[in-house]
Structure formats: structure tokens, C-alpha cells
Amino acid sequence: MTNTIETLPTPSVVIYEDVVKRNCKLMHDRAISLGVDIRPHMKTHKTIEIGKFQTETINIKKIIVSTLSEARFFALSGQFKDILYTVPIVPTKLAAAAHIHSSIDVLHLMVDHPDHIKAMVEYRNQHLGALGNKKWSVFLKIDCGYHRAGADPELPSTIKLVEQLTKSLSDHFVFQGIYTHSGHSYKQTSPDGIAKIATSEATVAGNFAKKIRSLGYPCPIVSIGSTPVCCHLPNNLKDLGVTEIHPGNYVFYDLMQVELGNCKVDDVGVHVVSRVISVYPERNEMLVDAGSLALSSDPGCTHLPDRAPGFGIIVGDNNLRIVGVTQEIGKVSSVNGSPIDFNKYTIGSIVRIVPNHSCLTAAMFSNFNVLSTESTTQVKETWIPNKHW
Amino acid sequence: MTNTIETLPTPSVVIYEDVVKRNCKLMHDRAISLGVDIRPHMKTHKTIEIGKFQTETINIKKIIVSTLSEARFFALSGQFKDILYTVPIVPTKLAAAAHIHSSIDVLHLMVDHPDHIKAMVEYRNQHLGALGNKKWSVFLKIDCGYHRAGADPELPSTIKLVEQLTKSLSDHFVFQGIYTHSGHSYKQTSPDGIAKIATSEATVAGNFAKKIRSLGYPCPIVSIGSTPVCCHLPNNLKDLGVTEIHPGNYVFYDLMQVELGNCKVDDVGVHVVSRVISVYPERNEMLVDAGSLALSSDPGCTHLPDRAPGFGIIVGDNNLRIVGVTQEIGKVSSVNGSPIDFNKYTIGSIVRIVPNHSCLTAAMFSNFNVLSTESTTQVKETWIPNKHW
């Protein structure tokens, strides 16, 4: 039996192929128009299918992953041969990384501390040939103001890392360039604020590249990212020294991206399908069978002024919001207090939910139900994402 | 090769068998000492093994689940024949429920609205024999003040539900009694506050049972729950009319339960094992490879006064807290600002994390690494939890 949205078990996730393809094309075209490359991130969806949409207009299918399990998954597909694992590499993960690196063109790793470099040299010396006679390929992660990962570009020790990667230890390394991530863009309150972060990230990254080049070191790639920033890039991006962008969440977007002004509700490519499990007219509330395991417990953009709290909105009825989640249950309230239409939301009826954070929501499901467009109810395919670690 | 905690891939989850068994025994003994039954919840761990620990001292292994996938999982094990699915039942789930009900002694379902009852009658009339010639076995969920699921015990329509289940539609139903869940216990700020909720829940449930019995309806079971409440039960629980308790989270506990005063840190039976992936002495911070997918994005007891924000604490170093999570990365800061010992927390070194919310954390992992005690590093077994829906 072919599933339709009405026969899906709930909770389920549905993906709109046309929306995802459109999001991929627009972001690709934006990069092209600004004269930079795009190296898309896989972590939001973790599927071969969407990875192909993200890269089909690119000559070299360069992708980014957030776990070695994802790296293995995309490498094994045979379709992605240039993969960047963006989390600073720990010594115990070098064996797995070397294996993947030897099986494809290149697995780039991320470093931001001399101990990463030291461990990689030791590993390569102790396991001759484990990398398929390749050198380690690395990006240097620098901190553009987010203060999560990344070496401080103002510290002399950061220049020393470049020196090691490109000169004194260059027998072991192919230095690709620098990489930044502007996660603080999610804490802005307006597109203008995000645009300022975009310019700031590009400037920090571009200036550091110029600085190290002026010291005689190479720096082929200058990669900046985060989906909010990639939605508000400056026109002089290339002049600032950036060579590529690396967005991820944009394939699906989500309620946070809508509320930050990075997309419209119609651009959200993933919904959680849920059913009304009970109604409580006496308190103008109802429950659905999507809770924190289906929607995640990410409260979203709580820093935005006047933002109604909650974990998602009901598609087609923006006044209805998931105001609370427990493990398997979501509570729906009317934001402005107007009466819920309980003739429409009968027990067992289907609702679609725009989740706060599509990366976390998608990670909760073992399969994605693909619909061509939001207007069809027919499930055309099932895509199986990579899971866990 | 047998895994030790040092060779586990990270992030991983470890479970301390002695702690979990102790938690199970203490909660069981508490119920016995108060003269009530215990019907333990499986949703926190979703494993056959822990389900056995929770029920091994009970004659009839009565358990609770939060999804029909869990119900199927525990039914298929052949070891659990009395299962309660606690989410209000929707019409489209009746076929699966009937199948499970017919395969074991009983699958109890939960109702709190006349439309649940109507759909069950229609299903049974249309699918003669689908239930293995059984009637539907049901609990009535009533609202004890949490205002999530549950019929309002003050409304005449709630008495009408009992009338339907026990008289006018009794050909279709075996009425088990009433069930309440005091999720608002998690919003208290002290054990005293939780104890008040416990007495209030027991009183609301007990009084409703007395009321319907006085009207001539049966009410064999009066079941109350939530782990906080079950940690602070009144001595006159039985006199208030309660016949059983149904805690779930207590098998593992977590940081929220510690902070609410329901257990000690040493009672937490589940830790996330993670590695330091980079260090930033210049800002007294470090990163670990456990982020929102390993720890969940549940911010925990943010309502507690003076509670430091975060998503977990480092075991053995309560001053170190996960102050922020992104998908695969946790940021560790020193709560009181004292310098982190970076000689101890070198890149690649193992940390164990007490997560805010063990139910959500456990749900993120496909396997649980079992250690006998916290003092051993040897993984003795791997338990496989039920996943998804």
C-alpha cells in the first residue's frame, strides 16, 4: 500500500521535494552570483538524496559532515569523494578518519590546537600507509566571534599553527585554508544584525587569510558559513577575501529561520505530521502526538522580542502553537486566545507542524516521507538518513 | 575486543547496573511500605533488561509504555503481558492496539474524551474478533492539575465517561480505573513543593474514585505518578484512595531530579561519555563531542532560583558545566570562574556527563553500554533500546 499523508503513522516527518530543491538552487545561485564556491553541509538531513540536490550544479561535489558516521555514510555511497569533517579531530578518531580518507579522494579534518597537529603527526608516523600514502588534509578553524570552536586569529599561537601546517610539518599536511562558523548569527534579532555578522565573519576570515599570505604562507580556501549569514551576505564578499560559503540548515529551514527573517514559512521543506490525540474545549487547548522526541526540546528563538514561546506552529493556522512538549505529547494553544475550531481539529485529525529546529527534528526520525509538493498528499519516496555516531 | 570506557566511541551512553537496580528496588520497597502497587514506566530506558529489574519483585509484571512501538517491543519479548499505553488513543492506532491486545494478556488503553470511546466501539463492531474476542481494557485519564492530558474531574462530562465505560457501553469495555500524571511536579522549587503536589494528586485521584464509587460505578485502580511525586509520597497515600504508583524516570534519574531534591548525584544511573575535542585556555573554556543530539536540548530546571544554566555537569567536577550545546558540540565552562585544569582535560581525554534529562538523552542512542558500577571501566554488556515510533 502506498502511503498518503493521511495513512502515515504519527508522528512522522514529511519533506517537500520541490521546496528542498528550490532552497538548494537559490543558495547555489547566490554563491555563483557572488563569485564564491559553495561547500554544503549534510548534517541537517544526512541523506544521499538531498546531498545530490545540494551538489548537482557543482563540478566537484565537496560536502561537509558533522560526524564520522556521516563521513562514512556519504563516502560509502560512492558519490561524494571530497568530504570535510568539521569538528576538531581527537586522537582516538584518527584511525577511522584515516580509513575514510584512504577510501575517497580526500577527507579533510579540522584543527585549532597544536595537540591536534601533534597527534596527527604521531599517528601518521606510527601507521605508515594507513592514509593510502596520502598526507592529512586539513582546514584551520578560526574563531570569528562565536567563541565556540576555532583558534583566536589575534593570538601569535594561531600563526604558529599555520607555520606548522605549511612549513615545519608540511611533509604530513596539505593545508586547505581557513574555516569559520558564525553560530552567533542565530542570536541576532533582525536581518540587519545578521548582515553585520556576515560582513564581520567575512572580514575576520578574509583579513586573517591576507595576514598569513603576507607572512609567506599559502591559504587557498577561505570558507565562511551558517545559514543565517549565507542569507544575508555582503555584495563585496569576494573582495573581503572569502572564497566559499558552507551553509547547511537552508535545505529545510525551520521556524527559527522564519522568525530570524532568513526565509518565509513556505520555504520550510520539512514538517512533522502529527495527530490530535485529545481536545479540551474547557481550557481551549488540544494535544498532538508529537512531543520532545519528534520536535526536539529546542525552545527556538526565545531571545526575539515579542516572540510567542513554543516548539512549532501548526501549518495553515499560525495562531496555533505547540506551547509545551513532553516526551511524546505536544500541547497546542491559541496564541491570541481566540477559540480553537474543534470542529476542524477532531480527535485523530492530521496536523502538520513547522518545527523550531529542523536539524534536531530530522535527527529524531529513521525515515523521511517525501512528497513532491506541499499540495499533494501522496508519499512518493522514502529516504533513509544516516543515524547516530 | 571488549570495550572499556576508554575505548568507547564518543559520544556514548553508559549505564551503571548497580545504580539502576538500587533505584528500582528502593522505589519498589517504597510502594510496598505504603501499601500500594507499582506499575513502572518503560519510556525512559525502553529496554527489556531494565524492565525486568523494575518488575522482578512484582508478581504481575504490569508495565507502562509511551508509544505503540514500545508496546510491541515489550509484548514481543514474551515477558511482559500486562501493558498500559498511556497516551490518549486515536482512532488510527486502534488496529495496532487491537493486534497487541490480542497477543498478550492485556493492552490497556487511555481515554479522556467521548470520541475515544465512540471510535473504540465502532472499531470493535466493525472488526469482530480483532481483539481476540476480548473487550477493550481502559483507564480513564483525569487531570490532577497538570493540565496536559486528562478529563477535568469537576466536569459532569467526566462522570458520563465513567458511566459509558462501566454501564451503557460495558459490553465493549473493561474499566480498570483512573490514572493521573503530575507533570507539574517538575515545576516546583523544593521537595516541600513536590510533596504538596503528591498529596494534591493523591487527593484529587482518590476523591474522584470515591465520588464515582458513591454513584455506583466501580473503580478498581487509582494510579498516580511522576518520579518527583513518587519520591515524596505522603504516608497516608493508601488512605487517600491511591492503589498504585507509576514512576518512570527513577530508573536513571538525571540532573533535573538532583536539582529538584529527588535524588543525589550518585543515584544517577546514566552518563554520557564524551571526549574533550579542543581547549581554549585564553577564555577558560573547552569543547566536548556531546551536543544537543547526545544530551538533548532540554535546558533543565531553569525555573530554579540561582541554578546555573546549562545542559549537564561533568562527573567529579561539579564546577564544570555544559553551558551550551549545538548539534554535535558541547561547550564547557567553569561555573565559578576558577581556572579549568587543562593538564587534566587534555584533547582526547574522556569526560562523563550527568545529563539534564535522561529520558531524552537515552532516546538519542541506539545502544547502551552497561558497566557494573561507576568504579569499573569495563563494559559488561550492551543493551538495545526500542527506537522511534
Interface residues (C-beta under 8 A of the other chain):
Chain A: T7 P9 T10 P11 S12 K43 S66 T67 V87 P88 I89 V90 P91 T92 D112 H113 D115 H116 A119 H147 R148 A149 D152 L155 G183 R275 V276 I277 S278 V279 Y280 E282 R283 E285 L287 D289 S292 L293 A294 S296 S297 D298 P299 G324 T326 Q327 E328 I329 K331 T346 I347 G348 H357 C359 L360 A363 M364 F365 S366 K387 H388 W389
Chain B: T7 P9 T10 P11 S12 K43 S66 T67 V87 P88 I89 V90 P91 T92 D112 H113 D115 H116 A119 H147 R148 A149 D152 L155 G183 R275 V276 I277 S278 V279 Y280 E282 R283 E285 L287 D289 S292 L293 A294 S296 S297 D298 P299 G324 T326 Q327 E328 I329 K331 T346 I347 G348 H357 C359 L360 A363 M364 F365 S366 K387 H388 W389
